Amino acid sequence: MLIKYWRLILFVLVVAGLIYAIGWSVNKFILKGKWGSGETKTYQILVAVYDEKNSNPIEDKKSSMKKGYVIGVYGESHEWSDTEKFSYLILKIKLNEKEAQKIVEPVEKEIDKKTLSEEQKKMMKEEKNPEVQKEVVAARKYKIDLEKIGFSDPNSLLKGQPFEGRVFGWEVVTKAN
């Protein structure tokens, strides 16, 4: 009986393969891997509630943690010190592995090698991969939208963490300025 319908079975398999290939291509090249981007798990994140300041505006943008920036991503069972509990917002958030990495990425740009001194060029040549040199231009690409989650008073942390029973998702993350 299967021999009788071999052309139909072959046609269905070819169509299924084409649908899969189109879906895979859309995910890979257009959506940049957002479909099926991995299993989500709950992390704890340490969030700055004050703006750090540096007198040099360029260094301030490059390295100072601003309100809403994620300082670190930790496992769900991470133990926090009292200082961390009183000084930073600690949130639970469901993320996949890519999102957990993205949330702490700095903004980087490639170094224009034409503007470097001879000494800097020599140092770059001595490094392992001199072709892919980048410099940090801002401490974070993303931040937690504190207004969206309803957090406005850093002094409230002295009374305890306000969101201990809640688990957030990527929807509370926004692009940093």
Buried (B, 14 or more C-beta within 10 A) or exposed (E): EEEEEEEEEEEEEEEEEEEEEEEEEEBEEEEEEEEEBEEBEEBBBBBBBEEEEEEEEEEBBBBBBBBBBBBBBBEEEBEBEEEBBBBBBBBBBEBBEEBBEBBBEBBEEEBEEEEBEEEEEEEBEEEEEEEEBEEBEBBBBBBBBBEEBEBEEBEEBEEEBBBEEEEBEBEBBBEBE
